[in-house]
């Protein structure tokens, strides 16, 4: 995929301290792409900073979360006829220099996930959160029939089939933009691949959810996926042999 028909979607909630720099770095890497900031009900001057940096802004009337903001981005991409979309966080955790790698991988996949977990990565997650993420990885990998190591990475790309699907069916709940969307993609038989990326720790602003809340939700999501996987396996065992 080329950057000429790509949307770089940046969901942002009160990210005025970092969004301008992120936009500048994205433009330096993919100057032909269209940069769109989805303002998710910010109460600071995120919109003004984004516009000053040259991005198109789409503003939601109140905070709906990343999933809802990304549904807006996919609707925009489909309406405008774009063939690829890359999600980049506004908090500078993602390295825009790796956007071309994600776009290139769309030549053979519908959804490309930038994984933090590879031999050269310096990103570390420990304790219960890491255990929950590992279980999620195992569950989704079993469902997909291929290895998915980073189910909660928000640094990812979508091709034309995924854009069309997600414009109508992107989940808006917490982690919908990561775990939920992968589940939908697997169910609809979209092809999924991963590429190794660099992920930085947040330095400006604060996350929308606490680490404890995120860990508990990851555990709940894992249990729900395991139930789905067990039901599917049971159904497969009961199918008559032709």
Secondary structure, 3 states (H helix, E strand, C coil): CCHHHEEEEEEECCCCCCHHHHHHHHHHHCCCCEEEEEEECCCCCHHHHHHHCCCEEEEECCCCCHHHHHHHHHHHHHHCCCCEEEECCCCCCECHHHHHHHHHHCCCCCEEEEECCCCCCCCCCCHHHHHHHHHHHHHHHHHHCCCCCCCCCCCEEECHHHHHHHHHHCCCCCCHHHHHHHHHHHHCCCCEEEEECCECCCCCCCCCCCHHHHHHHHHHHHHHHHHHHHHHHHHHHHCCCC
